[in-house]
Amino acid sequence: MNPEPFLQLDRVIHEKGRLPIMSLLAATAELSFTELRDTLKMTDGNLTAHLRTLQQAGYVGLTKTLQNRRPLTTCSMTQAGRDAFSAYIDLLEQIVRLNRET
Amino acid sequence: MNPEPFLQLDRVIHEKGRLPIMSLLAATAELSFTELRDTLKMTDGNLTAHLRTLQQAGYVGLTKTLQNRRPLTTCSMTQAGRDAFSAYIDLLEQIVRLNRET
């Protein structure tokens, strides 16, 4: 078996908590912090930590605005995030195929 | 998006270092520690730690014997390991499909 696809998996995306965040953001232009949190049933602290990691990797941008005088955080995927996520999904597909062959 | 497939991912298998170990063992009856280590280009310490986690989860069995008076460790996947890995690969396939649709 060729271990390359496994070695190439991006740890930032592969983490179980961050993978669904990336999937959601890949499917849409932007989502509010609250929408992400409620869809993924995450705690505020957990989601904040994962978003920070994704932001530091350059995969996600966070925009803070006010809506009816309340702070609103909006999350969106950067082009670097889209490229990295697309490469990651390609690797997952290779891994599934590798394991279906055996 | 339905977050269920993501929530169900087995962390023991999902870890980047353990996934290729499980893939290799799923494809064969048994492999020696050395074969695993060399194929995956892992350090002894790293592989030992991952195998211990997989053993504790009941997914992998380790057999220690002597070969030409030298200790030989052989690794094989248990039925519980095969079941869990098969379920994991099904989830990966769902995740790939979810992300191809969007």
N, CA and C atoms of all chains as a GROMACS GRO file, in nm:
protein
  612
    1MET      N    1   0.083  -0.120   0.000
    1MET     CA    2   0.000   0.000   0.000
    1MET      C    3   0.087   0.125   0.000
    2ASN      N    4   0.048   0.220  -0.078
    2ASN     CA    5   0.119   0.347  -0.085
    2ASN      C    6   0.074   0.439   0.029
    3PRO      N    7   0.166   0.472   0.121
    3PRO     CA    8   0.122   0.554   0.236
    3PRO      C    9   0.109   0.703   0.205
    4GLU      N   10   0.144   0.744   0.084
    4GLU     CA   11   0.145   0.887   0.051
    4GLU      C   12   0.015   0.962   0.083
    5PRO      N   13  -0.102   0.912   0.039
    5PRO     CA   14  -0.225   0.989   0.066
    5PRO      C   15  -0.244   1.014   0.215
    6PHE      N   16  -0.203   0.918   0.299
    6PHE     CA   17  -0.219   0.934   0.443
    6PHE      C   18  -0.125   1.041   0.496
    7LEU      N   19   0.000   1.037   0.447
    7LEU     CA   20   0.100   1.132   0.496
    7LEU      C   21   0.062   1.275   0.457
    8GLN      N   22  -0.007   1.290   0.344
    8GLN     CA   23  -0.039   1.424   0.295
    8GLN      C   24  -0.160   1.487   0.362
    9LEU      N   25  -0.236   1.409   0.440
    9LEU     CA   26  -0.357   1.464   0.504
    9LEU      C   27  -0.323   1.586   0.589
   10ASP      N   28  -0.392   1.695   0.566
   10ASP     CA   29  -0.369   1.821   0.635
   10ASP      C   30  -0.430   1.812   0.776
   11ARG      N   31  -0.344   1.814   0.879
   11ARG     CA   32  -0.392   1.797   1.016
   11ARG      C   33  -0.490   1.907   1.058
   12VAL      N   34  -0.472   2.025   1.003
   12VAL     CA   35  -0.562   2.136   1.039
   12VAL      C   36  -0.706   2.101   1.000
   13ILE      N   37  -0.721   2.038   0.884
   13ILE     CA   38  -0.856   2.003   0.836
   13ILE      C   39  -0.901   1.869   0.892
   14HIS      N   40  -0.806   1.776   0.908
   14HIS     CA   41  -0.841   1.638   0.943
   14HIS      C   42  -0.903   1.626   1.082
   15GLU      N   43  -0.870   1.717   1.171
   15GLU     CA   44  -0.920   1.708   1.309
   15GLU      C   45  -1.073   1.697   1.307
   16LYS      N   46  -1.122   1.598   1.382
   16LYS     CA   47  -1.265   1.565   1.379
   16LYS      C   48  -1.358   1.685   1.400
   17GLY      N   49  -1.318   1.780   1.485
   17GLY     CA   50  -1.402   1.897   1.510
   17GLY      C   51  -1.399   1.998   1.396
   18ARG      N   52  -1.285   2.004   1.327
   18ARG     CA   53  -1.271   2.108   1.224
   18ARG      C   54  -1.324   2.063   1.087
   19LEU      N   55  -1.325   1.934   1.063
   19LEU     CA   56  -1.370   1.883   0.933
   19LEU      C   57  -1.512   1.926   0.900
   20PRO      N   58  -1.610   1.915   0.992
   20PRO     CA   59  -1.745   1.960   0.957
   20PRO      C   60  -1.755   2.112   0.944
   21ILE      N   61  -1.672   2.187   1.016
   21ILE     CA   62  -1.672   2.333   0.999
   21ILE      C   63  -1.629   2.367   0.857
   22MET      N   64  -1.522   2.302   0.811
   22MET     CA   65  -1.473   2.327   0.675
   22MET      C   66  -1.578   2.284   0.572
   23SER      N   67  -1.642   2.170   0.596
   23SER     CA   68  -1.744   2.122   0.502
   23SER      C   69  -1.858   2.221   0.490
   24LEU      N   70  -1.904   2.272   0.604
   24LEU     CA   71  -2.014   2.369   0.601
   24LEU      C   72  -1.973   2.496   0.529
   25LEU      N   73  -1.855   2.546   0.560
   25LEU     CA   74  -1.812   2.672   0.500
   25LEU      C   75  -1.782   2.656   0.350
   26ALA      N   76  -1.741   2.535   0.311
   26ALA     CA   77  -1.713   2.512   0.169
   26ALA      C   78  -1.842   2.517   0.087
   27ALA      N   79  -1.953   2.488   0.155
   27ALA     CA   80  -2.081   2.475   0.083
   27ALA      C   81  -2.156   2.607   0.073
   28THR      N   82  -2.100   2.713   0.130
   28THR     CA   83  -2.175   2.837   0.138
   28THR      C   84  -2.082   2.958   0.135
   29ALA      N   85  -2.136   3.075   0.110
   29ALA     CA   86  -2.052   3.195   0.105
   29ALA      C   87  -2.007   3.236   0.245
   30GLU      N   88  -2.100   3.238   0.340
   30GLU     CA   89  -2.065   3.272   0.478
   30GLU      C   90  -2.171   3.221   0.574
   31LEU      N   91  -2.129   3.202   0.698
   31LEU     CA   92  -2.220   3.157   0.803
   31LEU      C   93  -2.188   3.236   0.929
   32SER      N   94  -2.290   3.263   1.009
   32SER     CA   95  -2.264   3.329   1.136
   32SER      C   96  -2.210   3.226   1.235
   33PHE      N   97  -2.139   3.277   1.334
   33PHE     CA   98  -2.088   3.191   1.443
   33PHE      C   99  -2.203   3.109   1.501
   34THR      N  100  -2.316   3.173   1.524
   34THR     CA  101  -2.431   3.107   1.587
   34THR      C  102  -2.486   2.994   1.499
   35GLU      N  103  -2.494   3.020   1.367
   35GLU     CA  104  -2.542   2.914   1.277
   35GLU      C  105  -2.448   2.792   1.280
   36LEU      N  106  -2.318   2.819   1.274
   36LEU     CA  107  -2.220   2.710   1.280
   36LEU      C  108  -2.234   2.632   1.411
   37ARG      N  109  -2.238   2.707   1.520
   37ARG     CA  110  -2.244   2.644   1.652
   37ARG      C  111  -2.368   2.556   1.667
   38ASP      N  112  -2.484   2.609   1.622
   38ASP     CA  113  -2.608   2.535   1.640
   38ASP      C  114  -2.615   2.414   1.546
   39THR      N  115  -2.567   2.429   1.424
   39THR     CA  116  -2.569   2.316   1.330
   39THR      C  117  -2.479   2.203   1.380
   40LEU      N  118  -2.364   2.240   1.433
   40LEU     CA  119  -2.266   2.138   1.473
   40LEU      C  120  -2.278   2.100   1.620
   41LYS      N  121  -2.372   2.161   1.690
   41LYS     CA  122  -2.393   2.132   1.832
   41LYS      C  123  -2.262   2.140   1.911
   42MET      N  124  -2.189   2.247   1.886
   42MET     CA  125  -2.063   2.268   1.957
   42MET      C  126  -2.082   2.371   2.068
   43THR      N  127  -1.992   2.369   2.163
   43THR     CA  128  -1.992   2.476   2.263
   43THR      C  129  -1.925   2.599   2.202
   44ASP      N  130  -1.954   2.717   2.258
   44ASP     CA  131  -1.889   2.840   2.212
   44ASP      C  132  -1.737   2.826   2.218
   45GLY      N  133  -1.687   2.772   2.330
   45GLY     CA  134  -1.543   2.765   2.350
   45GLY      C  135  -1.475   2.675   2.248
   46ASN      N  136  -1.540   2.562   2.222
   46ASN     CA  137  -1.486   2.466   2.128
   46ASN      C  138  -1.482   2.524   1.986
   47LEU      N  139  -1.593   2.584   1.946
   47LEU     CA  140  -1.599   2.642   1.811
   47LEU      C  141  -1.499   2.758   1.797
   48THR      N  142  -1.490   2.840   1.901
   48THR     CA  143  -1.395   2.952   1.898
   48THR      C  144  -1.252   2.901   1.878
   49ALA      N  145  -1.216   2.796   1.951
   49ALA     CA  146  -1.080   2.742   1.941
   49ALA      C  147  -1.053   2.687   1.801
   50HIS      N  148  -1.150   2.614   1.745
   50HIS     CA  149  -1.131   2.558   1.611
   50HIS      C  150  -1.123   2.668   1.505
   51LEU      N  151  -1.208   2.771   1.519
   51LEU     CA  152  -1.205   2.880   1.421
   51LEU      C  153  -1.072   2.955   1.427
   52ARG      N  154  -1.018   2.967   1.547
   52ARG     CA  155  -0.890   3.036   1.560
   52ARG      C  156  -0.781   2.958   1.486
   53THR      N  157  -0.782   2.826   1.502
   53THR     CA  158  -0.684   2.742   1.432
   53THR      C  159  -0.700   2.756   1.281
   54LEU      N  160  -0.825   2.756   1.235
   54LEU     CA  161  -0.850   2.767   1.090
   54LEU      C  162  -0.812   2.906   1.038
   55GLN      N  163  -0.832   3.006   1.122
   55GLN     CA  164  -0.796   3.142   1.083
   55GLN      C  165  -0.644   3.156   1.075
   56GLN      N  166  -0.576   3.098   1.175
   56GLN     CA  167  -0.429   3.105   1.177
   56GLN      C  168  -0.367   3.032   1.058
   57ALA      N  169  -0.435   2.928   1.010
   57ALA     CA  170  -0.387   2.855   0.893
   57ALA      C  171  -0.418   2.930   0.764
   58GLY      N  172  -0.498   3.037   0.776
   58GLY     CA  173  -0.534   3.115   0.658
   58GLY      C  174  -0.651   3.055   0.580
   59TYR      N  175  -0.724   2.962   0.642
   59TYR     CA  176  -0.831   2.892   0.572
   59TYR      C  177  -0.968   2.960   0.590
   60VAL      N  178  -0.982   3.035   0.698
   60VAL     CA  179  -1.112   3.093   0.731
   60VAL      C  180  -1.091   3.239   0.771
   61GLY      N  181  -1.181   3.325   0.726
   61GLY     CA  182  -1.180   3.464   0.767
   61GLY      C  183  -1.298   3.492   0.860
   62LEU      N  184  -1.275   3.572   0.961
   62LEU     CA  185  -1.382   3.608   1.055
   62LEU      C  186  -1.408   3.758   1.045
   63THR      N  187  -1.534   3.795   1.032
   63THR     CA  188  -1.571   3.937   1.024
   63THR      C  189  -1.663   3.970   1.140
   64LYS      N  190  -1.625   4.070   1.218
   64LYS     CA  191  -1.709   4.109   1.331
   64LYS      C  192  -1.783   4.238   1.296
   65THR      N  193  -1.914   4.236   1.306
   65THR     CA  194  -1.996   4.354   1.280
   65THR      C  195  -2.099   4.369   1.392
   66LEU      N  196  -2.182   4.467   1.380
   66LEU     CA  197  -2.292   4.483   1.476
   66LEU      C  198  -2.423   4.464   1.400
   67GLN      N  199  -2.514   4.389   1.462
   67GLN     CA  200  -2.648   4.372   1.405
   67GLN      C  201  -2.747   4.405   1.515
   68ASN      N  202  -2.829   4.508   1.492
   68ASN     CA  203  -2.917   4.558   1.599
   68ASN      C  204  -2.837   4.584   1.727
   69ARG      N  205  -2.724   4.642   1.711
   69ARG     CA  206  -2.632   4.679   1.820
   69ARG      C  207  -2.572   4.558   1.894
   70ARG      N  208  -2.596   4.438   1.840
   70ARG     CA  209  -2.532   4.322   1.903
   70ARG      C  210  -2.420   4.271   1.813
   71PRO      N  211  -2.311   4.225   1.874
   71PRO     CA  212  -2.198   4.180   1.791
   71PRO      C  213  -2.235   4.055   1.711
   72LEU      N  214  -2.195   4.057   1.584
   72LEU     CA  215  -2.223   3.942   1.497
   72LEU      C  216  -2.091   3.899   1.434
   73THR      N  217  -2.056   3.772   1.452
   73THR     CA  218  -1.934   3.720   1.389
   73THR      C  219  -1.973   3.635   1.269
   74THR      N  220  -1.916   3.669   1.154
   74THR     CA  221  -1.946   3.594   1.032
   74THR      C  222  -1.819   3.522   0.987
   75CYS      N  223  -1.835   3.396   0.948
   75CYS     CA  224  -1.721   3.312   0.909
   75CYS      C  225  -1.732   3.280   0.761
   76SER      N  226  -1.621   3.287   0.692
   76SER     CA  227  -1.622   3.247   0.551
   76SER      C  228  -1.489   3.182   0.517
   77MET      N  229  -1.490   3.101   0.413
   77MET     CA  230  -1.370   3.030   0.374
   77MET      C  231  -1.289   3.115   0.276
   78THR      N  232  -1.159   3.116   0.296
   78THR     CA  233  -1.072   3.189   0.203
   78THR      C  234  -1.044   3.101   0.080
   79GLN      N  235  -0.982   3.160  -0.022
   79GLN     CA  236  -0.947   3.078  -0.139
   79GLN      C  237  -0.845   2.972  -0.100
   80ALA      N  238  -0.750   3.008  -0.012
   80ALA     CA  239  -0.652   2.909   0.036
   80ALA      C  240  -0.724   2.794   0.106
   81GLY      N  241  -0.829   2.828   0.183
   81GLY     CA  242  -0.908   2.726   0.251
   81GLY      C  243  -0.979   2.635   0.151
   82ARG      N  244  -1.034   2.695   0.046
   82ARG     CA  245  -1.104   2.614  -0.057
   82ARG      C  246  -1.006   2.521  -0.127
   83ASP      N  247  -0.887   2.572  -0.158
   83ASP     CA  248  -0.787   2.488  -0.225
   83ASP      C  249  -0.744   2.372  -0.134
   84ALA      N  250  -0.715   2.404  -0.009
   84ALA     CA  251  -0.668   2.301   0.084
   84ALA      C  252  -0.778   2.198   0.110
   85PHE      N  253  -0.902   2.244   0.121
   85PHE     CA  254  -1.012   2.152   0.149
   85PHE      C  255  -1.038   2.062   0.028
   86SER      N  256  -1.031   2.118  -0.089
   86SER     CA  257  -1.050   2.039  -0.210
   86SER      C  258  -0.943   1.930  -0.220
   87ALA      N  259  -0.817   1.966  -0.191
   87ALA     CA  260  -0.708   1.868  -0.194
   87ALA      C  261  -0.732   1.760  -0.087
   88TYR      N  262  -0.782   1.804   0.030
   88TYR     CA  263  -0.809   1.709   0.139
   88TYR      C  264  -0.917   1.608   0.099
   89ILE      N  265  -1.025   1.657   0.037
   89ILE     CA  266  -1.134   1.568  -0.003
   89ILE      C  267  -1.086   1.471  -0.112
   90ASP      N  268  -0.999   1.519  -0.200
   90ASP     CA  269  -0.940   1.428  -0.300
   90ASP      C  270  -0.863   1.315  -0.232
   91LEU      N  271  -0.788   1.349  -0.127
   91LEU     CA  272  -0.712   1.246  -0.054
   91LEU      C  273  -0.806   1.148   0.015
   92LEU      N  274  -0.912   1.199   0.076
   92LEU     CA  275  -1.009   1.109   0.142
   92LEU      C  276  -1.066   1.010   0.040
   93GLU      N  277  -1.095   1.063  -0.079
   93GLU     CA  278  -1.151   0.978  -0.184
   93GLU      C  279  -1.050   0.868  -0.222
   94GLN      N  280  -0.923   0.906  -0.233
   94GLN     CA  281  -0.820   0.806  -0.262
   94GLN      C  282  -0.813   0.700  -0.153
   95ILE      N  283  -0.825   0.744  -0.028
   95ILE     CA  284  -0.816   0.652   0.086
   95ILE      C  285  -0.934   0.556   0.086
   96VAL      N  286  -1.053   0.609   0.057
   96VAL     CA  287  -1.171   0.521   0.048
   96VAL      C  288  -1.148   0.419  -0.062
   97ARG      N  289  -1.100   0.465  -0.178
   97ARG     CA  290  -1.081   0.375  -0.293
   97ARG      C  291  -0.977   0.267  -0.260
   98LEU      N  292  -0.865   0.309  -0.199
   98LEU     CA  293  -0.761   0.214  -0.156
   98LEU      C  294  -0.819   0.103  -0.070
   99ASN      N  295  -0.911   0.141   0.018
   99ASN     CA  296  -0.964   0.043   0.113
   99ASN      C  297  -1.079  -0.037   0.056
  100ARG      N  298  -1.136   0.010  -0.054
  100ARG     CA  299  -1.241  -0.068  -0.119
  100ARG      C  300  -1.181  -0.176  -0.207
  101GLU      N  301  -1.057  -0.151  -0.255
  101GLU     CA  302  -0.992  -0.244  -0.346
  101GLU      C  303  -0.949  -0.372  -0.274
  102THR      N  304  -0.917  -0.359  -0.146
  102THR     CA  305  -0.857  -0.473  -0.076
  102THR      C  306  -0.963  -0.570  -0.022
  103MET      N  307  -2.664   2.093   0.596
  103MET     CA  308  -2.580   1.973   0.597
  103MET      C  309  -2.603   1.893   0.725
  104ASN      N  310  -2.612   1.764   0.708
  104ASN     CA  311  -2.630   1.674   0.823
  104ASN      C  312  -2.493   1.648   0.889
  105PRO      N  313  -2.476   1.689   1.015
  105PRO     CA  314  -2.344   1.670   1.076
  105PRO      C  315  -2.319   1.529   1.130
  106GLU      N  316  -2.420   1.442   1.121
  106GLU     CA  317  -2.408   1.308   1.180
  106GLU      C  318  -2.284   1.228   1.138
  107PRO      N  319  -2.254   1.217   1.008
  107PRO     CA  320  -2.136   1.137   0.970
  107PRO      C  321  -2.009   1.187   1.037
  108PHE      N  322  -1.999   1.320   1.055
  108PHE     CA  323  -1.880   1.376   1.119
  108PHE      C  324  -1.874   1.340   1.266
  109LEU      N  325  -1.991   1.350   1.332
  109LEU     CA  326  -1.995   1.322   1.476
  109LEU      C  327  -1.962   1.176   1.504
  110GLN      N  328  -1.996   1.090   1.409
  110GLN     CA  329  -1.977   0.946   1.432
  110GLN      C  330  -1.835   0.897   1.406
  111LEU      N  331  -1.749   0.981   1.348
  111LEU     CA  332  -1.613   0.938   1.317
  111LEU      C  333  -1.541   0.889   1.443
  112ASP      N  334  -1.486   0.770   1.436
  112ASP     CA  335  -1.418   0.708   1.549
  112ASP      C  336  -1.279   0.772   1.564
  113ARG      N  337  -1.260   0.845   1.676
  113ARG     CA  338  -1.133   0.917   1.695
  113ARG      C  339  -1.012   0.824   1.699
  114VAL      N  340  -1.034   0.702   1.748
  114VAL     CA  341  -0.921   0.608   1.755
  114VAL      C  342  -0.868   0.579   1.615
  115ILE      N  343  -0.958   0.567   1.518
  115ILE     CA  344  -0.916   0.537   1.381
  115ILE      C  345  -0.881   0.665   1.304
  116HIS      N  346  -0.953   0.773   1.333
  116HIS     CA  347  -0.940   0.896   1.254
  116HIS      C  348  -0.802   0.960   1.266
  117GLU      N  349  -0.735   0.940   1.378
  117GLU     CA  350  -0.605   1.004   1.400
  117GLU      C  351  -0.513   0.973   1.281
  118LYS      N  352  -0.451   1.080   1.229
  118LYS     CA  353  -0.370   1.070   1.107
  118LYS      C  354  -0.266   0.958   1.110
  119GLY      N  355  -0.205   0.934   1.226
  119GLY     CA  356  -0.104   0.829   1.235
  119GLY      C  357  -0.164   0.689   1.238
  120ARG      N  358  -0.284   0.676   1.293
  120ARG     CA  359  -0.342   0.542   1.308
  120ARG      C  360  -0.418   0.495   1.185
  121LEU      N  361  -0.468   0.589   1.107
  121LEU     CA  362  -0.547   0.552   0.989
  121LEU      C  363  -0.470   0.463   0.891
  122PRO      N  364  -0.343   0.497   0.856
  122PRO     CA  365  -0.272   0.407   0.766
  122PRO      C  366  -0.237   0.273   0.830
  123ILE      N  367  -0.218   0.270   0.961
  123ILE     CA  368  -0.193   0.141   1.028
  123ILE      C  369  -0.315   0.052   1.010
  124MET      N  370  -0.433   0.109   1.034
  124MET     CA  371  -0.556   0.031   1.020
  124MET      C  372  -0.576  -0.013   0.875
  125SER      N  373  -0.545   0.076   0.781
  125SER     CA  374  -0.562   0.042   0.638
  125SER      C  375  -0.472  -0.075   0.600
  126LEU      N  376  -0.348  -0.070   0.646
  126LEU     CA  377  -0.254  -0.177   0.613
  126LEU      C  378  -0.300  -0.310   0.675
  127LEU      N  379  -0.340  -0.304   0.801
  127LEU     CA  380  -0.379  -0.428   0.869
  127LEU      C  381  -0.511  -0.484   0.814
  128ALA      N  382  -0.596  -0.394   0.765
  128ALA     CA  383  -0.724  -0.440   0.708
  128ALA      C  384  -0.701  -0.520   0.580
  129ALA      N  385  -0.587  -0.491   0.514
  129ALA     CA  386  -0.562  -0.550   0.382
  129ALA      C  387  -0.487  -0.681   0.390
  130THR      N  388  -0.456  -0.726   0.511
  130THR     CA  389  -0.369  -0.843   0.524
  130THR      C  390  -0.400  -0.919   0.652
  131ALA      N  391  -0.353  -1.041   0.661
  131ALA     CA  392  -0.379  -1.120   0.782
  131ALA      C  393  -0.294  -1.071   0.899
  132GLU      N  394  -0.166  -1.048   0.876
  132GLU     CA  395  -0.080  -0.997   0.981
  132GLU      C  396   0.044  -0.931   0.922
  133LEU      N  397   0.103  -0.843   0.999
  133LEU     CA  398   0.226  -0.776   0.959
  133LEU      C  399   0.316  -0.766   1.080
  134SER      N  400   0.447  -0.774   1.056
  134SER     CA  401   0.539  -0.756   1.168
  134SER      C  402   0.551  -0.608   1.200
  135PHE      N  403   0.591  -0.579   1.323
  135PHE     CA  404   0.615  -0.442   1.367
  135PHE      C  405   0.709  -0.372   1.269
  136THR      N  406   0.815  -0.443   1.228
  136THR     CA  407   0.916  -0.386   1.139
  136THR      C  408   0.858  -0.351   1.002
  137GLU      N  409   0.775  -0.442   0.949
  137GLU     CA  410   0.713  -0.414   0.819
  137GLU      C  411   0.626  -0.289   0.826
  138LEU      N  412   0.544  -0.281   0.931
  138LEU     CA  413   0.459  -0.163   0.950
  138LEU      C  414   0.542  -0.036   0.959
  139ARG      N  415   0.644  -0.041   1.044
  139ARG     CA  416   0.727   0.076   1.070
  139ARG      C  417   0.794   0.124   0.941
  140ASP      N  418   0.848   0.028   0.863
  140ASP     CA  419   0.922   0.066   0.743
  140ASP      C  420   0.827   0.116   0.634
  141THR      N  421   0.711   0.052   0.620
  141THR     CA  422   0.616   0.096   0.518
  141THR      C  423   0.567   0.237   0.549
  142LEU      N  424   0.541   0.263   0.676
  142LEU     CA  425   0.481   0.392   0.713
  142LEU      C  426   0.586   0.497   0.752
  143LYS      N  427   0.713   0.457   0.747
  143LYS     CA  428   0.821   0.548   0.782
  143LYS      C  429   0.797   0.615   0.916
  144MET      N  430   0.761   0.533   1.015
  144MET     CA  431   0.737   0.585   1.149
  144MET      C  432   0.855   0.552   1.240
  145THR      N  433   0.867   0.626   1.348
  145THR     CA  434   0.966   0.589   1.448
  145THR      C  435   0.910   0.474   1.532
  146ASP      N  436   1.000   0.398   1.596
  146ASP     CA  437   0.957   0.290   1.685
  146ASP      C  438   0.861   0.343   1.790
  147GLY      N  439   0.897   0.456   1.851
  147GLY     CA  440   0.818   0.510   1.961
  147GLY      C  441   0.678   0.550   1.918
  148ASN      N  442   0.672   0.612   1.803
  148ASN     CA  443   0.544   0.656   1.749
  148ASN      C  444   0.453   0.538   1.716
  149LEU      N  445   0.509   0.439   1.647
  149LEU     CA  446   0.430   0.321   1.612
  149LEU      C  447   0.386   0.246   1.736
  150THR      N  448   0.477   0.233   1.834
  150THR     CA  449   0.442   0.164   1.958
  150THR      C  450   0.324   0.231   2.026
  151ALA      N  451   0.327   0.363   2.032
  151ALA     CA  452   0.219   0.437   2.099
  151ALA      C  453   0.086   0.418   2.026
  152HIS      N  454   0.090   0.425   1.894
  152HIS     CA  455  -0.034   0.407   1.818
  152HIS      C  456  -0.088   0.265   1.832
  153LEU      N  457   0.002   0.167   1.829
  153LEU     CA  458  -0.043   0.027   1.841
  153LEU      C  459  -0.104   0.002   1.978
  154ARG      N  460  -0.049   0.067   2.080
  154ARG     CA  461  -0.103   0.051   2.215
  154ARG      C  462  -0.247   0.104   2.221
  155THR      N  463  -0.268   0.220   2.159
  155THR     CA  464  -0.403   0.277   2.156
  155THR      C  465  -0.500   0.185   2.082
  156LEU      N  466  -0.453   0.130   1.969
  156LEU     CA  467  -0.540   0.041   1.890
  156LEU      C  468  -0.566  -0.090   1.965
  157GLN      N  469  -0.466  -0.136   2.039
  157GLN     CA  470  -0.483  -0.258   2.118
  157GLN      C  471  -0.582  -0.234   2.232
  158GLN      N  472  -0.568  -0.118   2.297
  158GLN     CA  473  -0.657  -0.086   2.408
  158GLN      C  474  -0.802  -0.072   2.362
  159ALA      N  475  -0.820  -0.028   2.237
  159ALA     CA  476  -0.956  -0.015   2.182
  159ALA      C  477  -1.010  -0.152   2.138
  160GLY      N  478  -0.923  -0.252   2.142
  160GLY     CA  479  -0.965  -0.386   2.099
  160GLY      C  480  -0.962  -0.406   1.949
  161TYR      N  481  -0.895  -0.317   1.876
  161TYR     CA  482  -0.896  -0.322   1.730
  161TYR      C  483  -0.779  -0.403   1.674
  162VAL      N  484  -0.672  -0.413   1.750
  162VAL     CA  485  -0.551  -0.478   1.701
  162VAL      C  486  -0.497  -0.572   1.808
  163GLY      N  487  -0.449  -0.688   1.765
  163GLY     CA  488  -0.385  -0.780   1.856
  163GLY      C  489  -0.236  -0.786   1.826
  164LEU      N  490  -0.156  -0.796   1.932
  164LEU     CA  491  -0.010  -0.804   1.915
  164LEU      C  492   0.037  -0.939   1.968
  165THR      N  493   0.118  -1.009   1.889
  165THR     CA  494   0.172  -1.137   1.931
  165THR      C  495   0.324  -1.128   1.934
  166LYS      N  496   0.381  -1.163   2.048
  166LYS     CA  497   0.527  -1.159   2.058
  166LYS      C  498   0.582  -1.301   2.055
  167THR      N  499   0.672  -1.326   1.961
  167THR     CA  500   0.736  -1.458   1.951
  167THR      C  501   0.887  -1.437   1.936
  168LEU      N  502   0.958  -1.547   1.920
  168LEU     CA  503   1.101  -1.538   1.891
  168LEU      C  504   1.125  -1.593   1.752
  169GLN      N  505   1.209  -1.524   1.676
  169GLN     CA  506   1.248  -1.572   1.544
  169GLN      C  507   1.400  -1.566   1.539
  170ASN      N  508   1.462  -1.682   1.522
  170ASN     CA  509   1.608  -1.689   1.533
  170ASN      C  510   1.656  -1.625   1.662
  171ARG      N  511   1.587  -1.656   1.769
  171ARG     CA  512   1.618  -1.606   1.904
  171ARG      C  513   1.602  -1.455   1.919
  172ARG      N  514   1.547  -1.390   1.818
  172ARG     CA  515   1.522  -1.245   1.833
  172ARG      C  516   1.372  -1.221   1.848
  173PRO      N  517   1.333  -1.128   1.932
  173PRO     CA  518   1.190  -1.105   1.952
  173PRO      C  519   1.123  -1.052   1.826
  174LEU      N  520   1.007  -1.107   1.795
  174LEU     CA  521   0.932  -1.065   1.677
  174LEU      C  522   0.790  -1.028   1.722
  175THR      N  523   0.749  -0.907   1.692
  175THR     CA  524   0.612  -0.866   1.724
  175THR      C  525   0.529  -0.867   1.597
  176THR      N  526   0.418  -0.939   1.602
  176THR     CA  527   0.329  -0.947   1.487
  176THR      C  528   0.197  -0.878   1.522
  177CYS      N  529   0.147  -0.800   1.427
  177CYS     CA  530   0.025  -0.722   1.450
  177CYS      C  531  -0.084  -0.773   1.357
  178SER      N  532  -0.204  -0.786   1.410
  178SER     CA  533  -0.317  -0.825   1.325
  178SER      C  534  -0.443  -0.755   1.373
  179MET      N  535  -0.538  -0.742   1.283
  179MET     CA  536  -0.661  -0.673   1.316
  179MET      C  537  -0.763  -0.771   1.375
  180THR      N  538  -0.831  -0.730   1.479
  180THR     CA  539  -0.935  -0.815   1.537
  180THR      C  540  -1.064  -0.799   1.456
  181GLN      N  541  -1.162  -0.883   1.484
  181GLN     CA  542  -1.291  -0.868   1.415
  181GLN      C  543  -1.355  -0.734   1.453
  182ALA      N  544  -1.342  -0.696   1.580
  182ALA     CA  545  -1.396  -0.565   1.623
  182ALA      C  546  -1.328  -0.453   1.545
  183GLY      N  547  -1.198  -0.468   1.520
  183GLY     CA  548  -1.124  -0.370   1.443
  183GLY      C  549  -1.174  -0.364   1.299
  184ARG      N  550  -1.199  -0.481   1.241
  184ARG     CA  551  -1.250  -0.484   1.103
  184ARG      C  552  -1.387  -0.417   1.094
  185ASP      N  553  -1.473  -0.446   1.191
  185ASP     CA  554  -1.608  -0.386   1.191
  185ASP      C  555  -1.598  -0.234   1.205
  186ALA      N  556  -1.516  -0.189   1.300
  186ALA     CA  557  -1.504  -0.045   1.324
  186ALA      C  558  -1.443   0.025   1.204
  187PHE      N  559  -1.344  -0.039   1.142
  187PHE     CA  560  -1.278   0.023   1.028
  187PHE      C  561  -1.370   0.030   0.907
  188SER      N  562  -1.447  -0.074   0.888
  188SER     CA  563  -1.543  -0.076   0.778
  188SER      C  564  -1.647   0.036   0.796
  189ALA      N  565  -1.696   0.053   0.919
  189ALA     CA  566  -1.793   0.160   0.948
  189ALA      C  567  -1.727   0.296   0.924
  190TYR      N  568  -1.600   0.307   0.962
  190TYR     CA  569  -1.527   0.434   0.945
  190TYR      C  570  -1.514   0.469   0.796
  191ILE      N  571  -1.476   0.370   0.714
  191ILE     CA  572  -1.459   0.396   0.571
  191ILE      C  573  -1.594   0.432   0.507
  192ASP      N  574  -1.702   0.370   0.554
  192ASP     CA  575  -1.836   0.408   0.505
  192ASP      C  576  -1.864   0.555   0.535
  193LEU      N  577  -1.827   0.600   0.655
  193LEU     CA  578  -1.848   0.740   0.691
  193LEU      C  579  -1.764   0.833   0.604
  194LEU      N  580  -1.638   0.795   0.581
  194LEU     CA  581  -1.552   0.878   0.493
  194LEU      C  582  -1.615   0.892   0.356
  195GLU      N  583  -1.670   0.781   0.307
  195GLU     CA  584  -1.733   0.783   0.175
  195GLU      C  585  -1.852   0.879   0.175
  196GLN      N  586  -1.932   0.875   0.281
  196GLN     CA  587  -2.045   0.969   0.293
  196GLN      C  588  -1.996   1.113   0.294
  197ILE      N  589  -1.886   1.138   0.365
  197ILE     CA  590  -1.832   1.274   0.377
  197ILE      C  591  -1.781   1.322   0.242
  198VAL      N  592  -1.713   1.234   0.168
  198VAL     CA  593  -1.667   1.271   0.033
  198VAL      C  594  -1.788   1.304  -0.053
  199ARG      N  595  -1.891   1.220  -0.046
  199ARG     CA  596  -2.009   1.240  -0.130
  199ARG      C  597  -2.078   1.372  -0.096
  200LEU      N  598  -2.095   1.397   0.034
  200LEU     CA  599  -2.155   1.523   0.081
  200LEU      C  600  -2.083   1.643   0.022
  201ASN      N  601  -1.950   1.635   0.014
  201ASN     CA  602  -1.872   1.749  -0.031
  201ASN      C  603  -1.860   1.756  -0.182
  202ARG      N  604  -1.893   1.646  -0.249
  202ARG     CA  605  -1.894   1.649  -0.395
  202ARG      C  606  -2.025   1.708  -0.446
  203GLU      N  607  -2.130   1.693  -0.365
  203GLU     CA  608  -2.262   1.741  -0.407
  203GLU      C  609  -2.270   1.893  -0.409
  204THR      N  610  -2.191   1.955  -0.320
  204THR     CA  611  -2.208   2.099  -0.302
  204THR      C  612  -2.125   2.177  -0.403
   0.00000   0.00000   0.00000
